[in-house]
Amino acid sequence: MIANIIVLIFEVLYYSMFMKFARKEGKFWKYILSSIITTILLLIVGSNNLIGLLILVFSLFLGTKYIVKINVSLYDMFFVVIMLFVKIIIEYVCVLIFFNLLDISYIIVTFIFTLLKIIFLFIFKNKLNAIYIFLKNIWYKNNFYIRYIFSILTFVYTIVSIITIIMY
C-alpha cells in the first residue's frame, strides 16, 4: 500500500513537471492539483481499462484548461499523448530490462521507472519547451503530417495500453 502511494506521488510529479516544463505557463501547484484530481479519478475508475486511459488524457487536458487556467487547443491534447507515450516507453524499457531480463521484483522495477521518468524530465527540462514550441508552430501552420502523427501516436498508445492491460 505504501509503495502504491509513493508511485502515485511520482506519477503526479511526472504529469505536473512534464506539462509545466513544456508549457512554461501557469503555476506549478496548479499543475500538481490537476494531476492529483486526475489520479483520484483514475483510482475511482481504474487505470487498467480503456475508459481509465481516456479519462487520463481528457482530465489532464481539461485540468490544464480549467485548473491551471491557460489557453489550450487540440494541440495540447497531442502533447498530453506525447507525454504518455514517453512515459510508456520508459516503463516498457525498464520492465523489459529489470523485470524480465534481470528478474528483479516488480515493486523495485516500479520504483526504478518512476525515478527514471523524473530524472528524464530534469535532463530534458529545457528541451521540452523547445519541442513544444517547435511542434506547435508546425501544428498551427496546419501541416498535415503533424496531425497524422497525432493520430498514429494516439492509436499506437491505445494499442500498447491494451496489450499492457492484457499482459498484466
N, C-alpha and C positions, 0 to 999 in steps of 0.2 A: 504494500500500500504506500509506504513512504517513497519507494523507488518510483512508483507511478506519479506521485505528486511532484517529485523532482523533475521527472521527464516532462510533465505538463508545464512546469515553470520554464524549462528550457525551450519548449515549443512556443510559449507565449513570447519569450525573449526573441526567438528566431523570427517569428512573424513581424513583431514590432520593429526590430532592428532592420530587417530587410526593407520594409516599407519606408522607414524613416531615412535610412541611408540612401535609398533610391530617390525618394521624393525631395528630401531636404526641405520639406514644408511641414508645418504643424508642430505641435508639441509632442515630445516623446511619450509623456504619460498618457496622452490621448490614444496613441497607438497601442500602448500597453492595455488600456481599458478596452479598446476594440478587440484586441486579441484575447483578453480574458473572457469577454462575452462570447466570442466565437468558440473558445474552448469549452465553456459551460454548455453552450448549445450542442456541441459535439458529444459531450458527456451524456446529455439527456437523450439525444437521438441515436448516438452510436456512430463512431467514425469508421466502422468496418462494413459499411454498405454504401451504395451509390448515392442515397439520399444524404448521408453524412458528408460525402465528398462534395456534393452540390451545395449543401449548406455552408461548408467550409469556404468555398470560392465566393459565394454570394455574400456571406456575412463579413468576410474580410473586405470585400469591395464596398458594401453598404456601410460598414464601420468606418471606412476611410472617408466616406461622404458625409455621414450624419454625426459621427462622434468626433473625428479629427477635424471635420468641417473644412475640407478643402475641395476644390472642384475636381471631379472625376469624370472620366469618359469610358467608353468601351476599351480604350487602350489600357486603362488601369486594370481592367479585368484580365487583359492579356498579360500584364506584368505580374498579377497575382498567380496566374497559371505558370509563368516562368519561375516565380519564387517556389511554387510547389514542385515544379519539375526539377529544380536544383536540389530541393530537399530530398526528393525521392531518389535521385541519382546518388547523392551522398549516402543515403541509408542503404541502398542496394549494394554499393561497393563495400560498405562496412559489413553488411550481413554476409556477403559472399566471401570476403577475406577472413573476417574474425570468427563468424559463427560456423560457416560451412567448412572452410579450409583449416582453421586453427582450433576449432571445436571449443570455443570459449562460451561461457554461459550467456544466455540471451539477455539477461539483465545487464551484464557488463558490456555487451555489444551495444545495447541501447544507450548506456551512458557514454560510450565512445562516440557513437554517431551524433548524439545530441551535442557533445562538446565540439566535435569536428565541424558541425554546422555553424556554431557560434564563432569558432576560430576562422572559418571560411569567410564569414561576414566581416570580421575585423581585418582580414587580409585584403579583401576586395571592397572595403568601405568606400574609398574614393572612386573606384571604378564603377560601382553600382549606379551612381548618379550620372556618370558619363554615358553608360549603356542606356539608362532610362531616357536621357535626353536624345541620344542618337536614334534610338528606335522610335521615340515619339515624333521626331522630325520626319522619319520615313512614313510613319503611320498617317500623319496629317497631310503628307503630300499625296495621300490616297494611293499609295503604292500597293498594287495587287498582291505582291509577293509577301509582304509583311502580314497581311490579313490571311493569306493562305497558310503561312507558318503558324499563325494563331490557331487556325482550325486544326492543323495537323498536331500541334502540341497539345491541344485540348483532347483530341481523340487518343493520342498516344498516352497521355496522362491517365485518361479514363481506362484504357486497356490495361496499362501497367497496374493501376489500382485494383481492377477486377482480378487480375492474376494474383496480386498480393492478398486480396480478401480470400480467394480460393485456397491459396497455399497455406496461409497462417490462420 
